Amino acid sequence: MKLSLPALLDAGRRYVSGHFFPASFPSLGHRAAPARPVRRAVVLAGLGLGLATVLAFPATPSYAQDWGGERWVGTWGAGPGGPPLPANTQTFTDQTVRLIVHTSIGGTRVRIRLSNEMGSTPLRIGNAHVALRATGADNGAGIQEGSDRPLTFSGNAAITIPPGAPVLSDPVDLAVPALSDLAVSLYLPGTVGATTIHGTASQTNYVSLPGDFTGAATLPTQRTILSWPFLTEVDVTGGSNGGGAAVVTLGDSITDGTRSTPDTNNRWPDWLERRLQTVRDPAGGLNARLGVVNRGISGNRLLTNPPEGSLAGRNILERFDRDVLATAGVRYMTLMIGINDIGNSSAANPLATADLIAGYRQVIARAHAKGIAVYGATLTPFEGAGYYSVEKEAIRQAVNNWIRASDEFDGVIDFDRVTRDPSHPARFLPSYDSGDHLHPNDLGYQAMGNAVPLELFRTLSAALKPAAQAGAAKAPVREVVTQ
């Protein structure tokens, strides 16, 4: 795709404070019109000026999770990888795994999603419980007194999950605070291999001695693991999340938080969710109603699958329906993917910029068809990483230029600008480099999370108000002034 000089000049005019924002609603041109169009939002932030800003409601907001008057919203999630090679598969024999997850949004009822989607044999769950984690108790494995809730699946305490399938638990009443830790305990009778697993949790989880300890306040721990087997989502409803929605952050290891400090929740989506919980601006359409569901998988790619046995997950185009569309309450997504496609390309497996652009366009079209806003993120520097080359850097730069200037995303988050060394733009700012020259450290992840403009969610989250839901299909474009 060639960009004209006027297009580049227009892009420059709209490049504000490290973020690129589209100037007008797009002409779909050669692209098919989405079934539920997500209208572009113009956000001009941080200028200190009163500027007219066009805000638009989505044409037809849709919530497939609204059965029985309950709107479920994802408060936590992980993208499943696998299956690993048999020699590398974690196994459990008549044991309880206690998995710690950090919520983004709060609620008064909770349910979980378990997955055997990467498995080739049935998965037996003998018992499952959810509770609030007791901070510091039992070396991190303890649960708060009075918070333990047994879970059922279609009314049964145990369930056998077929190969390739996920299951949802029945809802239970539990007051779940935002930004808190839950403990999900699964009893696995017999010998079970973790074929569906998120391999880079950056979170300590616990495996018991033999026995069902799902409801135990203290867990007789045999070992710890830094992965999440079988658990792929936690949803909440009720409480302060009324009218809520979820933001899915889709990507690779940089979204997954690789090389962040374990047990500290320092991934960039964690910093985003903390900011969303801090800001209170109901009149502007932004408050504590947005859950953040992290679907980053270390090693993941946009177009191709990693070698068999890897925990890097299926490619984005393959896993999009499962990891984005199936997420409860999803209304927004961020997309940061492609550095592993670039880095793993070779003369035998060549990659062109146009290949990645075609993949991005597929994600955009499929998201828009379901009324989901898509915010593209530029690829961060990688000079010094093992698979870096000057030729691959040229592809990264071309991809980033397209993300910034194409107008095809609903907004752009310029992570490249935030993390690069101004004196050497092909590499990380040294204070943000984890040491492998590919992943940020904790400070780098914080800078990324703080760089996401919350105005991206303000513009479309206004449509979640009850009055807007009733009249969204006929709602006119409205003009307001932001300071």
N, C-alpha and C positions, 0 to 999 in steps of 0.2 A: 504494500500500500504506500503510495507516494503522497507526501503532504505538501501543499502549495505554500508559497511564502505568506499569503494572507492568512491561511489557517494557522501557521506557526506564530504570526504576529498576534492573532486573536488568542492563541493559547497563552502567549506571554502576558497579555492583558489580564487574563483570568487566573494567573498563578499567584496565589496570595498566601503569605505566611507559611510557605512550605506545603500548601495544599492546593490541588487543582480542582476548580469547580466549574461545571458546565454553565455556559452563559444563557442558554435558552432550551426550551423543549426540543428534542431532536427531531429531525426529519428522518423517518425510518428508511427512506430510500430503498436500497437494495435488500434491506433486512425485512423479514416478515414481521408484521405488527403483532405484538404479544396479545394473547387472548385476554389477559387482564393487565392492561398497560400500567406500568409504574412510571409516573411522570417525574421528570428530572426536577431536582430542587436546586435553586440557586442559593448559595450560602456565601456571604461576604463577611468574614469574621475578623476581628482583631484590628480593624482599621481606625477605630476611634471616631467614625463618622456615621451620621444617620444616612442609611442607604436603603433605597427601595428594594425589597427582596420578594421575589415571587414564590409563593408557597402553594403547592397543589395537593389535593387529596388523591389517593389512588382511585381509579375509576370504580372498582368493585372489590373492596377488602373482603377476604374470605377466610374463615377459620374452620377448618375441617374438624377441629377438636371440640366444638361447642355442643356436643351431645349432652342432653339433660341440663342445659343451662350452665355447665361448667366449662370455663375456658382454661385449658391446660397450657402451661408455658414451661419450656425446658429451662431448668435452673443450672444444670450441669450436663456435660456429655463428653464422650471420647469416641474417636473414630477407630473401629476395630481393624486390626491387621491380622496377618497370618494366612494360612496355617504355617507354623514354623516347621522346619525339618524335624523328623521324629527324634533325632538325637538332641535337639535343642528345645523340645517341648517340655514346659513345666507340667508336672503331674501332681495330683492330690489323691490320697488314699484315705477314704473315710474321714475327711478333715473339713474344718470350717475355715473359710477365708473371710476376713473382715477388711472391707475396702473403704478407704477414707476418701470422701469427695467434698469439694468446697463449693457451696452454693453461691449463686449470683443474686437471684431474686428470692424473696420469701413468700410464704403462703401458709394456709391452714390445713391443707390436705396434700398428700404426697403419693406418688407411684413411681415404680422403676421399670426400666426396660432391660431385659436380658437377651443375649444373642448367642445363637449357635450357627450364625450365618457363614462362618468359615469352616464349620465342622462337617465331617463326612459320616458320623455316627450319631445316634440320639444322645442328648445331654440330659442327665437326670439331676434335678435340683430337689434335694430332700426336704429342705426347709429354708426359709428366707426371712430376715428381720431387718428393720430399719430403725435407727435411733440417732439421737444427738450425741456427738462425740464429747467426752469429758476431757477437756484440755489438760494435758499433763498427767492424767491418770493412767495407770497400768502401762507405762512407757508409750503412751499414745494410743493404746488399743482399747481403753476404757470407754464406757458410755454413761451418759447422764442418768441418774436415778429417775425413774418414772417416765422416761422418754421412749423406752423400747416398744416397738410395735411389730407383731407378727404380720407377715404378708401372705396373701393368698393369690392364687391364679385361677380365675373362673371358679372361685369358692373353695379351691383345694390348696392345702399347705404344700404339697409336692407337685411337681410337674416334670414331664419329659418333653424336651424341646426337640422337634425334628431337625435333621440336618438342613442347613440353609435358612433357618427361620429365626425370627425374634419373637419374644412374648412380652406383654405388658402385665404388670401385677394389678390386682384390684386396688382401688384407692383406700388409704387409711387416714384418719384424722391425726394430724401432728402439726403443732405450731413450729414451722421452720423459719428461723430468722434468715434474713439476707446475710451474705458474707460469713456464713457459719460452716462448720464441718459436720457432715453426716457420716455415720458408720453403717454400711450395708453389709450384712453378714449372710453368707451362703453356705449351707451344709451340702457337701458333695459326697454322697455315699458311693462305695466301691472305689475303683481307680479311674480317675478322670484326667484326660489330657487337655491342657488349655489351648485348644486350636483356634479359638476366637479370643483375641487378647490385644489390649493396647500396651505396647511394649515399653514406651517411655513415659511413665506416669510422673516422674519427678516428685513422687509422693510415696512415703513408706506405708505399705499395707502388710497385713498380718495373716499368717497361716498357723492354725492351732495344732496341738497334739490330736491324735485320733478321737473323734467324737463330735456330736452335735452341740455346739456352744453358741448357737445363733443368738440366744437371748441372754447370754451370760454378761454380767456387768464387767467382769474381768475375764480376759481371754488367756487360757494356758497356751502361750505362744511357742511354737516350735521353731519358726523362722520368719523372716520378713522378706518381702519382695518389693520391687520398684516397678510394678506393672498393675494393670487392671484387667483381670480375666473376666470375660462374660458380661460385665456390666457396661452398658453403652449410653444410658441416659437416666436422669432423674428429673421428674416433672412435678410442678406444684400448681395449685389453684387456690383461689380465695385470698382473703387478707388484702394487703396493700397492692397485690398484683392484679386487682380487678381491671379489666381492659388491657391487660399486658400483652407483650409480644416478645419474641426471641430474636436475638442476633446470632447467626451462625458464623463463626470464623473458620473458613475453610482454607487449608494450606498444608505445608510440610513441617519440617522440624523447627523452623523459626516461629511458626504459630504454635507448635507443640511445646515450645519452651526448652528445647534441648540445651544443656549446659547452664541452665539457670540453677540456683541453689535448691536442692530438694527440700520439700516440706515448708517452703516459704511462699508459694503461690506468686512467683515473680515472672510468670509468662506475660507477654504483652496483653493478651485478652484479660488476664487477671487485673492488670492496671486499668484497663478500660472499664471493667465491671465495677471497680471501686469508684471510679469517677462518676459512672452513671448513678451509683447509690448515694453519692455525695451531693449531686446537683438536685435542687428542688425548684422546678419552674413549671408548675401545672398550667399556668396561663399560656405559656409558650409551647405546650404540648410535650414537655419533657419532665419526667419525674422518676420515681423509683420503680417503673413498671417494665423495664427492659431486662430480660434474662440474657446472659451470654453463654453460648454453648460452643465449646472449643472442639472443632473437628480437624485440628492439625494432626498429621501423622508423620513422624520422622522418616525421611527418605522418600516421601511421596512425590508423585509426578503428575503432570497434567494429562499426558498423552499415552504413556506406555506403562506397563507393569514392571516392577522390579524383579530380580531373579527369584525363582521359586524358593520357598523357605524363608524369605525375608519377612520381617514384621512391618514393612513399609506400606502395606495396604494396597488396594487396587487403585488404578489411576482415577483422577478426579471425574472424568466423564463416565466411568463405570460406577463409581460410588455416589454420584450426585443425588440420585433419588433416595437412597438409603440414609445418607448422612446429612442431607439438607432438607429435602421435601418431607421426609418422615419425622422431622424434628417438631415437637409440639409447639405451636404458636409462632412458627418462623415467619417473619415479615421482612427481615433484612439479612444480608450476608456480606461478608468481606471475602475477597479472593486474593490470596498471595501464593502463587504457585508458578513453577517453571524453572527455578534454579537447578533442580536435579535433572530435569530434561536437558538443560544446557550443559551442565557439568558432565553428564554421562554420555553425551553425544561423541561421535568419533567418525573417522573416515568410513568405517564399516556400518555405522549407524548415524548417518548425518541428520542434522536438524537445521531447519531454516526458520527465520523469524516468522515467516508466513504460516508455518505449521502451528506455532504457539498462538498466533492471533486467531487462527481458525478455531482452535480449542477454546480460547476465551469467548469467542462469539457464540459457541455452542452453549457454554455455561450461562451467558447473558440471556440468550433466547429461551432456554429452559426455565430459568428463574422468572423471567418476565411473564412467561406463559402461566405461571402460578401466582402472579401478583407480588413477587419478591423483588425488592430493590437490591441491586448489586453494586458494591463499592470496590473498585479495583485498587490494589496496593502495588506500588513499584517494588522491584526486586532489589534487595540490599547488596552491598559490595561483597566480592569474594576473592579479591586478589590475595594470593598466598595460600588459599585452600588447595588441597591435593589435586583437584581436577580443574584448576584454573588454567586458562590460556588467553593470550591476547585475542585470538579469534572468537573464543567463547564470550569474552568481555564485550566484544562488538555486538554480539547477539543480545546480551543483556541490555546494553545501552539502547539498541534499536527497539527492543520490547518496551523498555521504560518510556521511551519517547512516544511510542504508540499509545500506551496506557494513559499518558498525560494529555495527549493531543487529539485522540480519536473521537471524543465525545460519545463513545459507545457505552461506557459505564455510567451509572447514575451519579457517580462522584468518584473522586480519586484521593487516596491517602498516600502521600509521598514518603514512604519509609526510607527510600534511597537517600533523599535529601537530608532526612533527620539523622541518619546513622553514618554517612560517609565522612571521610576526612577532607575538609575543604581544600587542603593543599595537595591531596592525592586522591581524587574522587573514586578511583577503582578499588580502594580499600576502606575498611572500617576506620572510624575515628578510634585511635588507640584506647581511649578511656572506655569505649563501648565494646571492644573486642574481647571475646571469651578466651582467646589464645589460639583457636584453630582457624581464625581468619574467615570463618563462614557463619558462625553463630554469634549473636550478641551475648554479653554478660548481663548480670542483673540490672546494671545501670542502663545498658542499651535497650533491654526490654522495657524498662520503665519509660525511657524516652519515646519508644515506639507507642506504648499505650497512651501516653500523654499527648501524642501528636494526632491521635484520631479526633477529628472535629466533631463534637457532640451535636453540632447543628445538622449533621447528616441524619441524625435520628429525630431531632426536633421537628423537621419539616414533615416527615411522613407519619410520625407518631401522633400528630394532631388528629389524624384520621381515626385513631382508636377511641376517641371520646364517644360516649353513647350517642350524642346528637349527631356526630359526624357519621357514625356507622349507619344510622337510619337514613341519612340523606346523601351518603357519599356518592352514589351513582349520579346524582343530579347536582352535586356541589360544584359551584363555580370556582375558578381559580381566584384566589383572594390575594390582595396585596397588603403587606404590612411594612412597618419600618423597624429595623433592628439597629441598635446602637453599638 
